[in-house]
């Protein structure tokens, strides 16, 4: 005797795995490494600045690396760079 499936519940099978997620994670790690290399390349210039001039540079450097990730994350989830 088998139980009949409940027709009232929606059936959404999981999406099949694709190659975009692992490839996207590798790209994110490479982007972070490039950003770290850029920050290390200008550290001597930043350290010569006054504290109040260093502060916005560090704030910018700490936040700006996130913006290129939005299209990459969109592509990882949808396959398109724009939603």
C-alpha positions as CSV (number, residue, x, y, z in Angstrom):
1,X,0.0,0.0,0.0
2,X,1.5,3.4,-1.0
3,X,0.5,6.7,0.2
4,X,-0.8,9.1,-2.4
5,X,1.1,12.4,-2.6
6,X,-0.7,15.5,-1.4
7,X,-1.7,17.5,-4.4
8,X,-2.1,20.7,-2.4
9,X,1.6,21.0,-1.7
10,X,3.8,22.5,-4.4
11,X,6.5,20.2,-5.7
12,X,9.7,22.1,-6.5
13,X,12.5,19.7,-7.2
14,X,16.0,21.1,-6.5
15,X,17.9,22.6,-9.4
16,X,20.6,20.3,-10.8
17,X,24.1,21.2,-9.8
18,X,26.0,23.4,-12.3
19,X,29.5,24.6,-12.8
20,X,28.9,28.3,-12.1
21,X,28.9,28.1,-8.3
22,X,32.4,26.5,-7.9
23,X,33.8,28.6,-10.7
24,X,32.3,31.7,-9.1
25,X,33.8,31.0,-5.7
26,X,37.2,30.7,-7.4
27,X,36.7,34.0,-9.1
28,X,35.6,35.6,-5.8
29,X,38.8,34.4,-4.1
30,X,40.9,35.6,-7.0
31,X,39.2,39.0,-6.9
32,X,39.9,39.3,-3.2
33,X,43.6,38.3,-3.7
34,X,43.9,41.0,-6.5
35,X,42.3,43.6,-4.2
36,X,44.7,42.6,-1.4
37,X,47.7,43.0,-3.8
38,X,46.4,46.4,-4.8
39,X,46.1,47.5,-1.2
40,X,49.5,46.2,-0.3
41,X,51.0,48.0,-3.4
42,X,49.7,51.4,-2.1
43,X,50.3,50.8,1.6
44,X,53.5,53.0,1.5
45,X,51.6,55.9,0.0
46,X,48.8,55.5,2.5
47,X,51.1,55.3,5.5
48,X,52.6,58.7,4.7
49,X,49.2,60.4,4.9
50,X,47.7,62.1,7.9
51,X,45.4,59.9,10.0
52,X,42.3,61.9,8.8
53,X,43.3,61.3,5.2
54,X,44.1,57.6,5.8
55,X,40.7,57.0,7.3
56,X,38.6,57.5,4.1
57,X,41.1,55.6,2.1
58,X,40.8,52.6,4.5
59,X,37.0,52.9,4.5
60,X,36.9,53.0,0.7
61,X,39.4,50.0,0.5
62,X,37.3,48.1,3.0
63,X,34.0,48.5,1.1
64,X,34.9,49.0,-2.6
65,X,35.9,45.3,-3.2
66,X,32.3,44.3,-2.5
67,X,30.7,46.1,-5.5
68,X,32.2,43.9,-8.3
69,X,30.8,40.9,-6.5
70,X,27.1,41.8,-7.2
71,X,27.2,40.9,-10.9
72,X,29.3,37.9,-10.2
73,X,26.9,36.6,-7.6
74,X,24.0,37.3,-9.9
75,X,25.7,35.3,-12.7
76,X,26.4,32.4,-10.3
77,X,22.7,32.2,-9.4
78,X,21.0,33.0,-12.7
79,X,23.6,32.6,-15.5
80,X,23.1,36.3,-16.5
81,X,25.2,39.3,-15.3
82,X,22.2,41.5,-15.0
83,X,19.0,40.5,-13.1
